[in-house]
Amino acid sequence: MSDTYRDPSGKRLTDYPRPSVAVDTAVLTVPVGGELSVVQVCDAVDGDWRLPGTFVHEGERLASAVLRSLSAKAGVTGLSPEQLHVFDDPARDDRGWVMSVAHLDVVPSEALSLDPDRARIVPIAEARGMVHGHDDILDVAVSRLRSAYRTAPDPHGLLPEPFTMTELRRLHEAVRGEALLPDSFRRSMLPLLTATDTKQAAGPGKPATRYRRGHETRK
């Protein structure tokens, strides 16, 4: 950046006050048989639980800062978070003027190998009262995820394939936070799935068909 640049009012870029820039990440998952949950990290100074995040260093890209915070604060590597939303309310953070570029990743629980001394997975209902506006970030992340699951069977691959219709419905109930009618759910999902030749016996009833994501026309 040239130190000689001046805008039409004669000011340099450094003459303007600017916010600190942070990145915060909502890593969402559904443990086997559990509820929609989020990764939290324990702050080394205050001892409270919050979303993993960090301030962006000089010359650092946002994506690099996100991966650095996940590795350093949660012991998690190998994720691919995407930008979710920019939270720019000047009063959102009690530390000062901090703009957060929030990110989201949705991964199977078995893909999360956390450092238990620094991180945990908790149901979203219990992940409340977080500092620095992290509750708002979590709300937007959950809303984005639920919207995706209203129109697709399992867009984030939380279930290993193949799966039964009951397993898929239970996943949707966990993600959406509500009970779903089995027959209505089945009708809405069938056009989006491909039945496999394998069955799963569960109890005395008829063995359940197992499916894969995506509709496939068989010849």
Number of C-alpha atoms within 10 A of each C-alpha: 5 7 8 8 11 13 8 7 6 9 12 14 15 9 9 7 8 11 12 13 16 20 26 26 31 27 23 25 28 24 18 12 10 14 20 22 24 27 24 24 24 19 15 10 6 7 10 13 20 25 30 26 27 20 18 21 13 6 6 10 10 19 15 12 19 27 22 19 22 25 17 15 23 25 18 18 16 10 16 13 18 14 16 18 14 14 18 15 12 12 13 18 16 11 9 12 17 22 21 28 21 25 24 22 19 21 18 16 17 11 13 19 13 19 15 12 11 17 23 18 21 19 17 18 10 9 19 14 12 15 15 19 18 24 17 13 23 25 12 16 24 20 12 13 18 16 13 14 16 15 12 16 24 20 15 15 12 19 21 9 12 18 20 18 20 15 14 19 19 18 24 23 16 20 23 19 12 10 11 14 10 12 8 9 15 15 10 14 19 16 12 17 19 17 18 13 8 12 16 13 10 9 7 6 7 10 13 15 17 20 22 19 20 16 14 12 5 5 3
